[in-house]
Amino acid sequence: MSRLKQLSRSLGAARWLSPLLLLAVLEAGSRAGFIPERTLAAPSQVIATLWSMTVSGELTDNLIVSALRVLAGLAIGITTGVVLALVAGLSRSGEAAVDPLMQIKRTIPTLALTPLFIVWFGIGETPKIALIAFASIFPVYLNLYSGIRGIDVRLLESARSFGLSRIGQVVHVILPGALPSLLVGLRYSLSVSVLVLVVAEQINATAGLGYLINNARDFMRTDIILVCLMIYAALGLIADGLVRAIENRALVWRPAMVSQ
């Protein structure tokens, strides 16, 4: 067992070698003049820019704006996805009414709707939030719908035998059983929301990470662009970690969770 742990730690440490080596090569290439600053800033310059933007408050202020956009879009998208999944998953008539429309929505690329949303909502905050909301609906809908339809029939029969009403079955059997699927959909929606945010903030943004990237592009500040890309990546990792934490607490009853 100790050898397995040592091997696992060695492999974990080895995974960091290639990223660190790449950073060292980029740093050496920049210092030697092989990589111009306007093409790609050196890692040390990126770290220095990150620090200066954080100290000045510029990065924090724009990060808050981007985070609020994501939260607003996710609140709308996740709520809509959950409601539609419940309607489609709990009744055949609901499925016939909702699922065809959702499948049509799935085949439409979200980013292709950007021009149409600009025509509908203008160039303010509304199209940005609408794009994030539209993109985050389907992952939640599909996974929750699948989780509801995947509930073991024997559990429902047992619930009926104990005298549970239809609402009681939904609350005490169907929703808890579909919770793992819902959390999977939530993870996908969070990841998609960050990806769509990158594009949404190119729509006449006056604040936010996309605004910083647009300004940095005009002045060829690749260090600022890389800083913003790092923040986008960090947002995705934080969102995924948040859902994992929820899973560890909400799904403690599952054997897979208990054995961890």
Number of C-alpha atoms within 10 A of each C-alpha: 6 7 8 9 10 11 12 12 12 11 11 11 10 11 11 10 11 10 11 11 11 11 15 15 14 19 18 15 14 20 13 10 10 10 16 13 16 12 12 17 20 24 18 15 17 19 15 14 16 19 14 13 16 13 11 10 12 14 21 15 15 18 21 14 14 21 16 13 25 21 16 15 26 25 16 17 26 25 17 18 26 22 14 24 28 18 19 23 24 15 12 11 11 15 18 12 14 16 19 11 11 17 12 9 15 15 8 10 10 16 16 10 15 18 13 12 17 15 11 11 14 15 14 13 16 15 24 29 25 22 24 31 29 22 24 32 30 25 24 29 30 22 24 30 25 17 21 24 16 14 16 12 10 9 14 17 13 13 18 14 9 9 11 17 11 11 10 13 19 18 13 12 19 22 18 18 19 19 18 18 21 26 20 17 24 25 21 18 26 27 19 19 28 23 16 21 23 19 15 23 24 17 19 15 17 16 16 25 29 26 19 23 24 19 13 17 14 8 10 16 19 20 25 25 22 21 23 24 16 14 16 20 15 13 17 19 13 14 20 18 13 13 16 15 12 13 16 14 11 15 18 14 10 11 9 9 13 10 7 7
